[in-house]
Amino acid sequence: MPEGDTVFRTAAKLHRELSGHVLTLSDLRVPQHATADLSGLVVDETASRGKHLLTRVGPWTLHTHLRMEGVWHVHPHDTRWRRPAHSARVVLETAERQAVGFWLGMVDLVPRDAEDRVVGHLGPDLLGPDWDTAEALARLRSQPDRTVFSALLDQRNLAGFGTEYTAELLFAAGVRPHTPVGEVADLERVVLRGQRMLRAGVARPQRSFTGSLKKGETTWVFAREHRPCRRCGTTIRREELGEDPVRRRRAFWCPHCQPEGADKAPFEAGRMVVGSSWGLGSGGSDLLRGWRACGLGTASSRGVDRSGSRSGEEPLDRSAGSGV
């Protein structure tokens, strides 16, 4: 699903393909802007702001948001669309290229000097040039009783994390999603680790937290409920969390690796196992690289069998746990 890394790469693609070119056609297929016409104007740039896209065209800014299913495709004219025509929300054309935004969750056209209307509420951008660690931490700590899961997802605190990154970050940090912000031992370390994870994600089109690109092996806990933890074999749990019952989000965690009320450094007293018992084969080395990438050290090449029982455990090598 689109999170800060995906949006950053999308902005880079639109900027590369459209910037400096005159629009020969613009078609905003949303009621509020159906009559708007940007043709004849030069595209100056496209930039990301958290999970938002800002395409600046003449005196206007086209603001789009991918939400859960949105995507931008850029291709030569007469290329067959890879999504249904009825799902297209924006079509922009230059003399050589066509950019189509499908299933976009938000489409707004605002004067360029009024961008705050659509992104002014956002906190510091985790991938932005103006990232401000102190400001992000101050916003997070302003509600110390709020769960760290909900606080990290709140784009008003810091912009860029979605449910997948938040679940994987909290696992890497050994912090249970339900933990109040005020009880997180080293909040700054957690935030900066997440930022490094996002930056690493920008560099690769296929997202992976484990180091493996094989289907079903890219995450530690996200979307793995009822399955054994890759670290200890405990069953991964899932719960809907959030203050608003209508807008709760899915949280995933390992009860053993993310103990309730933990106040120790990530996995300080932990033991981990990674191995071939899941049928990973040569992918085991990828998983070990993933452990290092998330700051989880190295471990035995033996592992946890499919029933979740532990075998061949070795103590966590903390010397390799410097994080991403």
C-alpha positions as a printed Julia matrix, in Angstrom:
324×3 Matrix{Float64}:
   0.0     0.0     0.0
   1.26    3.55   -0.68
   3.29    5.07    2.16
   5.93    7.78    2.27
   8.49    5.85    0.22
   6.01    5.04   -2.55
   4.79    8.63   -2.74
   8.36    9.96   -2.82
   9.22    7.7    -5.78
   5.96    8.66   -7.52
   6.78   12.35   -7.15
  10.25   11.74   -8.59
   8.72    9.91  -11.58
   6.19   12.65  -12.32
   8.85   15.33  -11.9
  11.24   13.54  -14.24
   8.65   12.92  -16.96
   6.58   16.12  -16.86
   8.64   19.0   -15.49
   9.67   21.62  -18.0
   7.02   20.51  -20.5
   3.86   22.29  -21.64
   0.59   20.5   -20.97
  -1.32   19.85  -24.17
  -4.27   18.36  -22.29
  -5.55   18.22  -18.74
  -8.6    16.28  -17.63
  -9.52   16.39  -13.95
 -12.25   13.79  -13.6
 -13.7    14.92  -10.3
 -16.87   17.04  -10.02
 -15.32   20.06   -8.29
 -12.68   20.54  -10.98
 -14.27   18.99  -14.06
 -14.14   22.27  -15.99
 -10.59   23.25  -15.02
  -8.14   23.49  -17.91
  -4.37   23.54  -17.37
  -3.43   23.07  -21.01
  -0.89   25.57  -22.3
   0.79   25.86  -18.89
   4.26   24.58  -18.05
   4.69   21.93  -15.37
   7.34   23.33  -13.02
   7.75   20.42  -10.62
   6.17   17.64   -8.64
   7.1    17.21   -4.99
   5.97   14.95   -2.18
   4.89   16.1     1.25
   4.47   13.1     3.48
   1.92   10.97    1.62
   0.69   13.88   -0.52
   1.7    14.85   -4.07
   2.0    18.45   -5.23
   2.28   19.07   -8.99
   2.94   22.75   -9.63
   1.62   24.0   -12.97
   1.81   27.71  -13.72
   0.01   29.54  -10.89
  -1.73   26.34   -9.76
  -0.91   23.34   -7.61
  -2.55   20.02   -8.37
  -2.79   18.15   -5.08
  -3.34   14.38   -5.18
  -3.29   11.6    -2.61
  -3.02    7.88   -3.37
  -4.93    6.67   -0.32
  -5.08    2.85   -0.34
  -5.22    1.96   -4.03
  -4.11    5.02   -5.99
  -1.31    4.96   -8.53
   0.17    7.22  -11.23
   1.22    5.72  -14.58
   3.35    7.66  -17.07
   3.79    6.33  -20.61
   3.95    7.36  -24.28
   0.75    8.28  -26.09
  -1.41    5.44  -27.41
  -0.19    3.11  -24.65
  -2.91    0.75  -23.42
  -3.98    1.68  -19.88
  -3.29   -0.91  -17.23
  -6.27    0.17  -15.12
  -9.97    0.55  -16.03
 -10.8     3.87  -17.69
 -13.51    4.56  -15.13
 -10.87    4.58  -12.37
  -8.88    7.43  -13.94
  -9.19   10.6   -11.89
  -6.57   12.8   -13.61
  -5.1    12.77  -17.11
  -2.21   15.08  -18.0
  -0.57   15.11  -21.42
   2.51   16.72  -22.93
   3.69   16.45  -26.53
   5.41   13.13  -25.74
   3.96   11.65  -22.57
   0.69   10.9   -20.84
   0.33   10.73  -17.06
  -2.78    9.1   -15.61
  -3.73    8.99  -11.94
  -5.97    6.02  -11.13
  -8.11    5.56   -8.01
  -6.75    8.76   -6.46
  -8.21    9.37   -3.02
  -7.89   13.16   -3.22
  -7.77   15.57   -6.14
  -7.61   19.31   -5.44
  -6.6    22.28   -7.53
  -5.5    25.27   -5.47
  -3.54   28.46   -6.13
   0.15   27.74   -5.64
   0.36   30.29   -2.81
  -2.51   28.51   -1.01
  -0.97   25.02   -0.68
  -1.42   25.21    3.09
  -5.09   24.54    2.49
  -4.27   20.96    1.58
  -0.98   20.2     3.38
  -0.68   22.85    6.06
  -1.91   20.45    8.73
   1.0    18.04    8.24
   3.85   17.59   10.66
   7.52   17.4     9.64
   8.07   15.33    6.5
  10.19   12.26    7.26
  11.64   12.36    3.73
  11.62   16.13    3.27
  14.59   18.48    3.11
  13.14   20.48    6.0
  12.79   17.52    8.39
  12.79   18.73   12.02
  13.39   15.99   14.6
  12.75   18.25   17.6
   9.41   19.45   16.21
   8.26   15.91   15.41
   9.15   14.7    18.91
   7.41   17.68   20.5
   4.23   16.91   18.58
   4.35   13.23   19.49
   4.97   14.0    23.18
   2.14   16.52   23.36
  -0.22   13.57   23.95
   1.76   11.26   26.25
  -1.18    8.96   26.97
  -1.87    8.22   23.32
  -0.72    4.86   21.94
   2.56    5.1    20.05
   0.91    3.27   17.16
  -1.75    5.95   16.68
   0.68    8.79   17.33
   3.11    7.63   14.64
   0.28    7.24   12.14
  -1.08   10.73   12.81
   0.26   12.79    9.91
  -0.13   15.94   12.0
   2.74   14.71   14.16
   5.07   13.56   11.42
   4.28   12.79    7.8
   5.11    9.62    5.91
   4.39    6.53    8.02
   1.5     4.2     7.18
   0.34    1.03    8.9
   2.97   -1.23    7.35
   5.97    0.9     8.28
   4.56    1.58   11.73
   4.04   -2.12   12.46
   7.5    -3.07   11.21
   9.19   -0.16   12.99
   7.62   -0.98   16.35
   8.65   -4.61   15.93
  12.22   -3.58   15.13
  12.19   -1.34   18.2
  10.68   -4.01   20.47
   7.79   -1.7    21.37
   4.2    -2.93   21.65
   1.74   -0.8    19.6
  -0.44   -0.19   22.68
   2.41    1.49   24.6
   1.63    5.11   25.56
   3.97    7.61   23.91
   5.1     8.81   27.33
   6.32    5.31   28.23
   8.49    4.73   25.16
  12.02    4.6    26.55
  13.83    6.28   23.65
  11.27    7.87   21.36
  13.87    9.74   19.35
  15.7     6.51   18.53
  12.44    4.93   17.36
  11.56    7.88   15.12
  15.01    8.16   13.56
  15.13    4.41   12.93
  11.8     4.69   11.14
  13.13    7.55    9.06
  16.13    5.45    8.02
  13.81    2.59    7.11
  11.73    4.92    4.92
  14.85    6.27    3.23
  16.01    2.74    2.52
  12.59    1.98    1.06
  12.89    4.86   -1.4
  15.92    3.19   -2.99
  14.09   -0.04   -3.89
  10.79   -0.32   -5.76
   9.78   -3.52   -3.95
   9.37   -2.92   -0.25
  11.03   -5.41    2.09
  11.81   -5.25    5.79
  13.41   -8.68    6.05
  15.83   -8.49    3.14
  13.92  -11.13    1.19
  11.91  -10.2    -1.91
  10.03  -13.5    -2.03
   6.27  -13.38   -1.73
   5.2   -13.73    1.88
   8.7   -13.11    3.27
   8.99   -9.32    3.14
   7.6    -8.42    6.58
   8.2    -9.49   10.17
   4.71   -8.89   11.56
   2.6    -6.85    9.14
  -0.29   -8.92    7.72
   1.11  -12.05    9.43
  -1.54  -12.56   12.12
  -1.91  -16.13   13.41
   1.48  -17.07   11.95
   4.71  -17.74   13.91
   7.05  -14.87   14.57
  10.18  -15.12   12.44
  12.23  -14.23   15.49
  10.85  -16.41   18.28
   7.97  -18.51   16.92
   5.24  -16.85   19.02
   1.96  -16.32   17.19
   1.63  -12.85   15.69
  -1.42  -10.93   16.83
  -3.61   -8.33   15.17
  -5.96   -5.73   16.62
  -7.77   -2.64   15.39
  -6.42    0.38   17.28
  -7.39    4.05   17.33
  -9.38    6.6    19.29
 -12.08    6.92   16.62
 -14.01    3.62   16.23
 -14.74    4.5    12.59
 -11.09    5.11   11.68
  -9.23    2.4    13.57
  -6.18    0.91   11.88
  -4.76   -2.61   11.9
  -1.87   -3.15   14.3
   0.32   -6.28   14.24
   2.78   -7.39   16.89
   4.58  -10.28   18.53
   3.68  -10.63   22.23
   7.12  -12.07   23.04
   9.35   -9.71   21.06
   7.24   -6.68   21.95
   6.4    -7.32   25.61
   3.83   -5.24   27.41
   5.32   -2.38   29.38
   8.82   -3.0    27.97
  11.26   -0.33   29.1
  14.48   -1.91   27.84
  16.48   -1.2    24.73
  15.17   -3.05   21.66
  15.59   -6.82   22.19
  18.19   -6.18   24.88
  17.39   -9.42   26.66
  16.0   -11.18   23.62
  16.99  -14.2    21.61
  16.22  -14.61   17.96
  16.19  -17.32   15.38
  16.02  -17.13   11.61
  16.29  -20.14    9.4
  15.3   -22.58    6.76
  12.45  -24.25    8.63
  10.01  -22.03    6.7
  11.5   -23.36    3.48
  13.49  -20.16    2.94
  16.49  -21.94    1.45
  18.94  -19.41    0.04
  16.61  -16.65    1.2
  17.97  -17.14    4.7
  20.91  -14.9     3.89
  18.47  -12.24    2.67
  16.6   -12.47    5.94
  19.79  -12.05    7.9
  20.56   -8.92    5.89
  17.05   -7.77    6.72
  17.72   -8.27   10.42
  20.78   -6.08   10.14
  18.83   -3.5     8.1
  16.23   -3.22   10.85
  18.87   -3.16   13.56
  18.11   -6.63   14.9
  21.56   -8.19   14.69
  22.42  -11.69   13.49
  21.42  -15.14   14.62
  21.44  -18.87   14.13
  20.9   -20.3    10.68
  18.66  -22.9    12.27
  15.18  -21.79   13.17
  11.56  -22.11   14.11
   9.47  -24.86   12.59
   6.04  -24.28   11.1
   4.33  -25.27   14.34
   6.06  -22.35   16.08
   8.38  -24.4    18.33
  11.84  -22.97   18.95
  14.96  -24.82   17.92
  18.65  -24.04   17.92
  18.3   -20.61   19.5
  21.36  -18.46   19.98
  21.66  -15.17   21.89
  21.11  -11.99   19.93
  24.35  -10.5    18.65
  23.95   -6.93   19.86
  27.16   -5.79   18.19
  25.32   -5.67   14.84
  22.26   -3.87   16.13
  23.05   -0.29   15.07
  19.88    0.07   13.03
  19.15    1.1     9.45
